[in-house]
Amino acid sequence: MQDDWKLTDEITLQTGLRADHQNRYGWFVLPRFSALWKLGGPWSARVGGGLGYKLPTIFSTDTERSTYADILPLTGDLKAETSHGLNADLNYKSQTCPTPS
């Protein structure tokens, strides 16, 4: 689910929540958030963050390069990799296509 809250004409908060279930590794609850500031004119800035995950897999750039030669199945007590992410960006919006006359 996701929702936006327009706090003022210049500031909007955006939030989201996702839940994934994987039969071997269980549940992953993934919240995210961001704040958008309209700085004036064509400029805006956004900062945000959230959680993520990656499941164990034999597929990688290295295994593709070796055309999957000598690849063994995954074994042992493997856990999913989790991450915390933050990002920020500055945006300039312009019209790129001329308007018809």
Buried (B, 14 or more C-beta within 10 A) or exposed (E): EEEEEEEEEEEBBBBBEBEEEEEEBEEBEBEBEBBBBBEEEEEBEBEBEBBEBEBEEEEEEEBEEEEEEEEEEEEEEEEEEEEEEEEEEEEEEEEEEEEEE
